[in-house]
Amino acid sequence: MLHLTFNYKLKPTAKQIEIIEHNLAVCKSVWNHALYERKLWYNSRSCPIDRCSLNGEYIVKPFEYPNYHAQSAELTQAKKTNDFLKSGNAQAMQQTLRKLDRAFNDMKSKGLGFPRYKKIMKSFNVLGKPTLEGNHLKMPLLKSVKLIKSRDIPEGFVIKQVQIIKKASGYYANLMIELDVDVVQPIAHGHAMGIDVGIGSMIATSDGLVIPRPSFLDKTLRKIQLLQRKLRNKIIGSGKWKKLHHRISLLHEAVANSRKDYHFKLAHQLCDGVGMIFVEDINFNSWSRGLFSKQSLDMGIGQFFNILEYVCSQTDTYFERVDKDYSSQICPNCGTHTGKKPLNLRVHKCPECGYEKDRDIAAAEVIRNRGLQNMAVGTIVMKQPSNGVLTGTKV
């Protein structure tokens, strides 16, 4: 089964905007109440079995763990007596509970943080049988809403659900489309390339390509700081405060859009003529807390790797994350451990074989070699050494 997501900008009427805003408010209340129940369950069971805290403990009536099914049944009962919940879209509220359940599952399996309460809900999902006719989207909640049809849906695809998104620049719709075909995962083939992440440069590849660090936020940072200075002198919630807040949100959205567009273009450039791509397996949470946290967050390497993985799946390019440890301390030519290098030393020079190359490119070659070793356990593969001569090597 092939799944894709197409994004379109909506042109809703005043009545449709009112419906969207109301459902966002309902979904926010459902999310916050469901999260409160789950946190209450966790807090009520945080006391050790043999002793209690000196400060205090949660004492609540015992109840079962509020999973998705329990909270969904509770929501159905609450709608019978609560007019506010009854006025919202049932599918949107159910999908909000599913989203919260996925957030808890990711917290346990991926080691992510605890879900947070929502001050502003920015999106909700609607199921049903939406259809796209001309430049109008027909769906259960909004009936027929006008959109900017920037591209056609490919033939054979069916719209399964719609996600309504609120941004500073307006309202958008993500159409989740589906095609009933068997999708084969890309296999390792062709030319292999390793990618190393840097600070001075965004990435360096084993083919010798060095991409300088882009500055998406720096171009608009001065303007954002001036507007934020004015914003703190306004009364929160006043008309002028809302206008300034909206202008700041538009600038941040423009920065995010330019960053995402650059990532997609760079990903397609890297996948051109390449059969295998190996990248570092980095924990970007700790990466963004270092000395160069601002520069790291501005580059958006985590988002870029996710986009690169998606583009690889669409262009029949094999993608794999490999171990990042000591990639800058190993010679890619002979495998000798050369020791830790200071950040101001930008050239790798091996004391054993004399191999000399840019530090980031050498690290990218180490990443490529590790990826090939992972692929070639017990098989004969074609490795690409630094001298450019292909040799058959059994690992």
Secondary structure, DSSP 8 states (H G I E B T S, - for coil): -EEEEEEEEEE--HHHHHHHHHHHHHHHHHHHHHHHHHHHHHHHT-S-TT---SS------------HHHHHHHHHHHTTT-HHHHTS-HHHHHHHHHHHHHHHHHHHHS--------SS--EEEE-S--EEETTEEEETTTEEEEEE--S---TT-EEEEEEEEEETTEEEEEEEEEE----------S-EEEEEE-SSEEEEETTS-EEE---TTHHHHHHHHHHHHHHTTS-TTSHHHHHHHHHHHHHHHHHHHHHHHHHHHHHHHHHTT-SEEEEE---HHHHTTSTTHHHHHHHTHHHHHHHHHHHHHHTT-EEEEE--TTTTSB-TTT--B-----TT--EEE-TTT--EEEHHHHHHHHHHHHHHHHHTTTSEEEE--TTS--EEEE-
